[in-house]
């Protein structure tokens, strides 16, 4: 039997999406569905395929409460969509549902003319599980373009909300708007499933995505609030001793097993890749450049390993030419917890190179990284929030800190404050420290790799991908 695609004109009623002005607040989704969507489908040995197009308003709402779509189904999108909203759609671990562009076509999503009000998100997945979303080939077959108007900071390009998990996002171009990708769930009063530890969101992959020109973060992955004040419906970042009497506080849901790889973020207003509230996080082979264009000192990390992160591995990334810090670490320690920052190239930042201000005695293995051309210290570790254990600093190359001012003191390479401690490697694990580029004898046009005769030895970054 031949596998046929049937074009299904969306007959679904309007959905209202209200976004808060701050990316720290979850939006509220309300949906209405017609009772009959008039779908046609053919079942084959390779599964069922549907092709969906926008309605007369350029919108598409898929609410799978009636179980129209089954595990293993493929939903092809065709056309230009101002908003795509996917609700209550679930595949299975062995048979995820795939949403992609129809072969041979380019899909566009988003509303560059949005300047406030409803439909302030280009594409949202709400209470969805076991989904694959992305172009069939390359990053140009699905293009998400957000608002370019005055209210653009409040616009989400791609949102994974309301406990959406077990999802893979790949092969996209995301541009403009406020936030590129937002993947978090705010606690809701009266709903115990929206708080930790009652629920954990599992298995997120983001790869081969180009994000550019966003007003805020390129990626906002995981909830940044340490606590959520259900009474005030607001995040809380302070000490438990300072919590308001009579208010109810909970912790937002965490992610477990998140992989972010092979992505590029360029020309970004705030942080490049921001993460928080994740156990088992791997960030690798990404390139981040020209972030922190707002020059906001509170949101300036090229790669940010945020609060409530445990068991993280940040390796083989290339972060360069931005106003902010090249990498920031705020992760947590604990029994059996590991944090690794290995074989990254961090170069040309306007502040400190890499900063650490972790919690709960977090220990970081900081190895074989190159940090070059910073206006501040190469590596700065602050123990004021509890990262006072001995950090492992081995085989890194620190080149030209503090804009090569003279004299260059040793503390400019590794600056310790507020009780922070570090142990540097010896022998083959020694850190190579150079006050100037010339003294390092590296090829600045080729990932700062050592030239013949370089005293850098085996220290520093090597391009493996």
C-alpha positions as CSV (number, residue, x, y, z in Angstrom):
1,X,0.0,0.0,0.0
2,X,1.3,3.4,-0.9
3,X,2.0,5.9,1.9
4,X,-0.1,9.0,1.1
5,X,-0.2,12.4,2.7
6,X,-3.5,14.1,3.2
7,X,-3.6,17.8,3.5
8,X,-5.8,18.7,6.4
9,X,-7.0,22.3,6.6
10,X,-7.0,23.4,10.2
11,X,-10.6,23.6,11.4
12,X,-9.6,24.3,15.0
13,X,-11.0,27.2,17.0
14,X,-8.9,30.1,18.4
15,X,-6.4,29.6,21.1
16,X,-5.4,32.5,23.4
17,X,-1.8,32.8,24.6
18,X,-0.9,35.5,27.1
19,X,2.8,36.1,27.7
20,X,4.2,37.9,30.7
21,X,6.7,40.7,29.9
22,X,9.4,38.9,31.8
23,X,10.8,35.5,30.7
24,X,10.8,34.5,34.4
25,X,7.0,34.1,34.4
26,X,5.2,31.3,32.6
27,X,2.3,32.1,30.3
28,X,-1.2,30.9,30.5
29,X,-2.7,28.8,27.6
30,X,-6.4,28.5,27.0
31,X,-7.7,26.5,24.1
32,X,-11.0,25.8,22.3
33,X,-11.5,22.9,19.9
34,X,-14.2,22.1,17.3
35,X,-15.7,18.7,17.8
36,X,-14.8,17.5,14.3
37,X,-11.6,18.3,12.5
38,X,-12.4,16.2,9.4
39,X,-9.1,14.4,9.4
40,X,-8.2,11.8,6.8
41,X,-5.4,9.3,7.3
42,X,-4.0,6.2,5.7
43,X,-2.2,3.6,7.8
44,X,0.8,1.9,6.2
45,X,3.6,-0.3,7.4
46,X,5.7,2.8,7.9
47,X,3.1,4.6,10.1
48,X,0.5,7.3,9.5
49,X,1.3,10.7,8.1
50,X,-0.8,13.9,8.3
51,X,-0.2,17.2,6.5
52,X,-1.5,20.3,8.2
53,X,-1.7,23.8,6.9
54,X,-2.6,27.2,8.6
55,X,-6.2,28.3,9.0
56,X,-7.4,31.5,7.5
57,X,-5.7,33.5,10.3
58,X,-2.3,31.8,9.7
59,X,-2.6,29.7,12.9
60,X,-2.6,26.1,13.8
61,X,-3.8,24.5,17.0
62,X,-3.2,20.8,17.6
63,X,-5.0,19.6,20.8
64,X,-4.7,15.8,21.1
65,X,-7.1,15.4,24.0
66,X,-9.2,13.1,21.8
67,X,-6.1,11.0,20.9
68,X,-6.4,11.7,17.2
69,X,-2.7,11.3,16.8
70,X,-1.0,8.2,18.0
71,X,2.6,7.2,18.9
72,X,4.7,6.8,15.8
73,X,2.6,9.2,13.7
74,X,4.2,11.9,11.5
75,X,2.7,15.4,11.3
76,X,4.0,17.3,8.3
77,X,3.5,21.1,8.3
78,X,3.1,23.1,5.1
79,X,2.9,26.8,4.7
80,X,3.4,30.0,6.6
81,X,2.2,30.0,10.2
82,X,1.8,33.0,12.5
83,X,1.4,30.7,15.5
84,X,1.6,26.9,16.0
85,X,0.3,25.6,19.3
86,X,0.6,21.9,20.2
87,X,-1.3,20.7,23.3
88,X,-1.6,17.3,25.0
89,X,0.3,15.5,22.3
90,X,2.2,12.3,23.4
91,X,4.0,9.6,21.6
92,X,5.8,6.9,23.5
93,X,9.4,6.1,24.3
94,X,9.6,3.5,21.5
95,X,7.4,5.5,19.0
96,X,7.7,9.3,19.4
97,X,5.4,11.6,17.3
98,X,7.4,13.5,14.7
99,X,6.5,17.1,13.7
100,X,8.4,18.3,10.7
101,X,8.2,20.3,7.4
102,X,6.6,18.5,4.4
103,X,9.3,17.2,2.2
104,X,10.3,19.7,-0.5
105,X,8.8,22.7,1.3
106,X,10.0,25.4,3.7
107,X,7.9,26.2,6.8
108,X,7.9,29.6,8.4
109,X,6.5,30.3,11.9
110,X,6.0,33.5,13.9
111,X,4.7,37.0,13.6
112,X,7.4,39.7,13.3
113,X,4.5,42.3,13.5
114,X,3.4,41.2,17.0
115,X,3.5,44.1,19.4
116,X,1.6,42.8,22.4
117,X,-1.6,40.8,23.2
118,X,-2.5,37.2,22.3
119,X,-0.4,34.8,20.3
120,X,2.9,36.1,21.7
121,X,4.6,32.9,20.8
122,X,5.5,31.4,17.5
123,X,5.5,27.8,18.4
124,X,4.5,26.2,21.8
125,X,4.4,22.7,23.1
126,X,2.1,22.4,26.1
127,X,1.9,19.2,28.1
128,X,3.5,17.2,25.3
129,X,5.7,14.1,25.6
130,X,7.8,12.0,23.4
131,X,8.0,14.4,20.5
132,X,10.6,15.1,17.7
133,X,10.4,18.5,16.2
134,X,12.5,20.0,13.4
135,X,13.3,20.2,9.8
136,X,13.8,17.1,7.7
137,X,17.2,18.3,6.5
138,X,19.4,21.3,7.5
139,X,18.4,24.4,9.4
140,X,16.6,26.3,6.6
141,X,13.5,24.1,6.2
142,X,11.8,25.4,9.4
143,X,12.4,29.1,10.2
144,X,10.9,30.7,13.3
145,X,10.9,34.5,13.2
146,X,9.8,36.4,16.2
147,X,8.6,39.9,16.8
148,X,10.7,42.9,15.7
149,X,8.4,45.5,17.3
150,X,8.7,47.5,20.5
151,X,7.2,44.7,22.6
152,X,9.6,42.0,21.2
153,X,11.2,41.2,24.5
154,X,7.9,39.6,25.6
155,X,7.8,37.3,22.6
156,X,8.8,33.6,22.8
157,X,10.0,32.0,19.6
158,X,9.8,28.4,20.8
159,X,8.4,27.4,24.2
160,X,8.3,24.0,25.9
161,X,5.9,24.5,28.7
162,X,3.6,22.8,31.2
163,X,5.7,19.7,31.9
164,X,6.5,19.1,28.3
165,X,9.4,16.6,28.2
166,X,11.0,13.7,26.4
167,X,11.4,16.0,23.4
168,X,14.1,16.4,20.7
169,X,14.4,19.8,18.9
170,X,16.7,20.0,15.9
171,X,17.3,21.5,12.5
172,X,15.8,24.9,13.0
173,X,16.6,28.5,12.4
174,X,15.2,30.8,15.2
175,X,15.6,34.5,14.9
176,X,14.3,37.8,16.4
177,X,11.7,38.0,19.2
178,X,12.5,37.9,22.9
179,X,13.7,34.4,23.8
180,X,14.8,31.8,21.3
181,X,14.0,28.6,23.2
182,X,12.3,28.6,26.6
183,X,12.0,25.2,28.4
184,X,10.6,25.4,31.9
185,X,7.4,25.0,33.9
186,X,6.3,27.5,36.6
187,X,4.6,26.1,39.7
188,X,0.9,26.5,39.9
189,X,-1.0,26.9,43.2
190,X,-3.2,23.8,43.8
191,X,-1.4,21.6,41.2
192,X,1.2,19.5,43.0
193,X,2.4,18.1,39.7
194,X,4.0,21.4,38.9
195,X,6.5,21.4,41.7
196,X,9.7,19.4,42.6
197,X,10.2,16.7,43.7
198,X,6.7,15.5,42.8
199,X,7.6,15.8,39.1
200,X,10.8,15.7,37.1
201,X,11.0,16.5,33.4
202,X,13.0,14.0,31.6
203,X,15.1,13.9,28.4
204,X,15.6,17.0,26.4
205,X,17.8,17.2,23.3
206,X,18.5,20.5,21.5
207,X,20.9,20.2,18.5
208,X,21.8,21.6,15.2
209,X,19.8,24.8,15.8
210,X,20.8,28.3,14.7
211,X,19.6,31.1,17.0
212,X,20.3,34.7,16.1
213,X,19.1,38.3,16.8
214,X,17.1,37.6,20.0
215,X,16.5,40.4,22.4
216,X,16.9,38.2,25.5
217,X,18.5,34.8,25.9
218,X,19.1,32.5,22.9
219,X,18.2,29.5,25.2
220,X,16.5,29.6,28.6
221,X,16.6,26.0,29.7
222,X,15.4,25.1,33.2
223,X,13.8,27.3,35.9
224,X,16.1,30.0,37.4
225,X,14.1,30.6,40.6
226,X,15.4,28.8,43.6
227,X,11.9,28.9,45.1
228,X,8.5,30.0,43.9
229,X,6.2,32.0,46.1
230,X,2.8,30.5,45.4
231,X,1.0,33.1,47.4
232,X,2.5,36.0,45.4
233,X,2.9,33.9,42.3
234,X,6.5,35.1,41.9
235,X,10.0,33.7,41.9
236,X,12.0,33.9,45.1
237,X,15.8,33.9,45.1
238,X,16.6,34.8,48.7
239,X,17.4,32.8,51.9
240,X,14.8,30.6,53.5
241,X,15.1,32.7,56.7
242,X,13.9,35.8,54.8
243,X,10.8,34.2,53.4
244,X,7.5,36.1,54.1
245,X,5.5,34.6,57.0
246,X,2.3,33.0,55.8
247,X,3.4,32.6,52.2
248,X,3.7,29.2,50.6
249,X,7.0,28.4,48.9
250,X,7.9,25.5,46.6
251,X,10.7,24.6,44.3
252,X,10.2,24.5,40.5
253,X,10.5,21.3,38.6
254,X,14.0,20.2,37.5
255,X,15.0,18.6,34.2
256,X,17.0,15.4,34.2
257,X,19.2,14.3,31.2
258,X,19.5,17.4,29.0
259,X,21.9,17.5,26.0
260,X,22.6,20.7,24.1
261,X,25.0,20.3,21.2
262,X,25.9,21.4,17.7
263,X,24.1,24.7,18.0
264,X,25.1,28.2,17.1
265,X,24.0,31.4,18.9
266,X,25.0,34.7,17.5
267,X,24.0,38.4,18.1
268,X,22.1,37.7,21.3
269,X,20.8,40.4,23.7
270,X,21.4,38.6,27.0
271,X,22.9,35.1,27.9
272,X,23.8,32.8,25.1
273,X,23.0,29.3,26.4
274,X,21.5,29.7,29.9
275,X,20.7,26.6,31.9
276,X,19.4,26.0,35.5
277,X,17.6,23.3,37.6
278,X,19.0,20.4,35.7
279,X,20.6,17.1,36.8
280,X,22.7,15.4,34.2
281,X,23.4,18.2,31.8
282,X,25.8,18.0,28.8
283,X,26.6,21.0,26.7
284,X,29.1,20.4,23.8
285,X,30.2,21.5,20.4
286,X,28.2,24.7,20.4
287,X,29.4,28.1,19.2
288,X,28.3,31.3,20.9
289,X,29.4,34.7,19.7
290,X,28.4,38.3,20.2
291,X,26.0,37.8,23.2
292,X,25.2,40.2,26.0
293,X,24.5,43.0,23.4
294,X,22.3,44.7,26.0
295,X,25.4,45.0,28.3
296,X,23.4,43.9,31.2
297,X,25.7,42.9,34.0
298,X,23.1,40.5,35.4
299,X,22.6,38.6,32.1
300,X,25.9,38.3,30.3
301,X,27.0,34.6,30.2
302,X,28.1,33.1,26.9
303,X,27.4,29.6,28.4
304,X,25.8,29.7,31.9
305,X,25.6,26.6,34.1
306,X,23.1,28.0,36.5
307,X,21.6,27.3,40.0
308,X,20.3,23.9,41.0
309,X,22.4,22.2,38.3
310,X,24.2,18.9,39.2
311,X,26.3,16.5,37.3
312,X,27.2,18.8,34.4
313,X,29.7,18.3,31.6
314,X,30.5,21.3,29.5
315,X,33.1,20.4,26.8
316,X,34.3,21.2,23.3
317,X,32.5,24.5,23.0
318,X,33.7,27.7,21.2
319,X,32.7,30.9,22.9
320,X,34.1,34.2,21.5
321,X,33.8,37.9,20.9
322,X,31.1,39.0,23.3
323,X,30.6,41.7,25.9
324,X,29.9,39.4,28.8
325,X,31.7,36.6,30.6
326,X,32.6,33.7,28.4
327,X,31.3,31.0,30.8
328,X,29.6,31.2,34.2
329,X,29.1,28.5,36.8
330,X,26.6,28.6,39.6
331,X,26.0,24.8,40.0
332,X,25.5,22.8,43.2
333,X,27.6,20.2,45.0
334,X,26.6,17.2,46.9
335,X,27.5,13.5,47.5
336,X,28.6,12.0,44.2
337,X,28.0,15.2,42.2
338,X,30.5,16.0,39.5
339,X,31.0,19.1,37.4
340,X,33.3,19.1,34.4
341,X,34.4,22.0,32.2
342,X,36.8,20.5,29.7
343,X,38.4,21.4,26.3
344,X,36.6,24.6,25.6
345,X,37.9,27.6,23.8
346,X,36.9,30.9,25.5
347,X,38.3,34.0,23.9
348,X,37.8,37.7,23.5
349,X,35.5,38.8,26.3
350,X,35.0,42.2,27.7
351,X,34.9,41.1,31.4
352,X,36.4,38.1,33.3
353,X,36.8,35.0,31.2
354,X,35.2,32.3,33.3
355,X,33.6,32.9,36.6
356,X,32.5,30.4,39.3
357,X,30.2,31.2,42.2
358,X,28.7,27.8,43.0
359,X,26.7,26.4,45.9
360,X,26.8,23.5,48.4
361,X,30.6,23.0,48.1
362,X,30.4,22.3,44.3
363,X,33.7,21.0,42.9
364,X,34.6,21.7,39.3
365,X,37.2,19.8,37.2
366,X,38.4,22.6,35.0
367,X,40.8,21.0,32.5
368,X,42.4,21.6,29.1
369,X,40.5,24.9,28.4
370,X,42.0,27.9,26.6
371,X,41.0,31.3,27.9
372,X,42.4,34.1,25.9
373,X,42.1,37.9,25.5
374,X,40.0,38.9,28.4
375,X,39.6,42.4,29.9
376,X,39.4,40.9,33.4
377,X,40.9,37.8,35.0
378,X,41.1,34.5,33.0
379,X,39.4,32.5,35.7
380,X,37.7,33.9,38.8
381,X,36.3,31.7,41.6
382,X,34.2,33.2,44.4
383,X,33.4,31.2,47.5
384,X,30.8,33.5,49.0
385,X,27.8,31.2,48.1
386,X,29.5,28.0,49.2
387,X,31.9,27.0,46.5
388,X,34.8,26.8,49.0
389,X,36.1,23.3,48.3
390,X,39.3,22.7,46.4
391,X,38.7,23.2,42.6
392,X,40.7,21.1,40.2
393,X,42.5,23.3,37.7
394,X,44.7,21.3,35.3
395,X,46.3,21.7,31.9
396,X,44.6,24.9,30.9
397,X,46.1,27.7,28.8
398,X,45.6,31.2,30.2
399,X,46.6,33.8,27.6
400,X,46.6,37.6,27.9
401,X,44.4,38.4,30.9
402,X,43.5,42.0,32.0
403,X,44.0,43.3,28.5
404,X,47.8,42.7,28.8
405,X,48.3,45.5,31.3
406,X,51.7,45.5,32.9
407,X,52.6,44.1,35.2
408,X,50.6,40.9,34.9
409,X,50.3,39.4,38.3
410,X,49.8,35.6,38.8
411,X,46.4,36.2,40.4
412,X,45.1,37.5,37.1
413,X,45.2,34.0,35.7
414,X,43.3,32.4,38.6
415,X,41.7,34.8,40.9
416,X,40.4,33.4,44.2
417,X,38.2,35.3,46.6
418,X,35.8,34.8,49.5
419,X,37.3,31.5,50.7
420,X,37.7,29.9,47.3
421,X,40.4,27.3,46.8
422,X,42.1,25.7,43.9
423,X,44.7,23.0,43.2
424,X,46.7,23.4,40.1
425,X,48.2,20.5,38.2
426,X,51.9,19.8,37.9
427,X,54.0,18.0,35.3
428,X,51.9,17.2,32.2
429,X,48.9,18.8,34.0
430,X,50.5,22.1,34.6
431,X,48.6,25.2,33.6
432,X,50.3,27.3,30.9
433,X,50.2,31.0,31.6
434,X,51.1,33.7,29.1
435,X,50.9,37.5,29.5
436,X,50.8,38.1,25.8
437,X,49.7,36.3,22.6
438,X,53.2,36.4,21.2
439,X,54.7,34.7,24.3
440,X,52.2,31.8,23.9
441,X,53.2,31.2,20.2
442,X,49.7,30.1,19.2
443,X,47.8,30.6,16.0
444,X,45.0,33.1,16.8
445,X,43.4,32.4,13.4
446,X,43.2,28.7,14.1
447,X,41.5,28.2,17.4
448,X,44.6,29.3,19.4
449,X,46.3,26.0,18.7
450,X,50.0,26.0,19.4
451,X,52.5,26.8,16.7
452,X,55.8,24.8,16.3
453,X,58.0,25.7,19.3
454,X,55.1,26.9,21.4
455,X,55.7,26.6,25.2
456,X,52.1,25.7,25.6
457,X,52.8,22.0,25.4
458,X,49.8,19.8,25.8
459,X,47.8,22.4,27.8
460,X,44.7,24.1,26.5
461,X,42.0,23.5,23.9
462,X,42.3,21.1,21.0
463,X,39.6,21.1,18.3
464,X,38.1,17.6,18.2
465,X,34.8,18.1,16.4
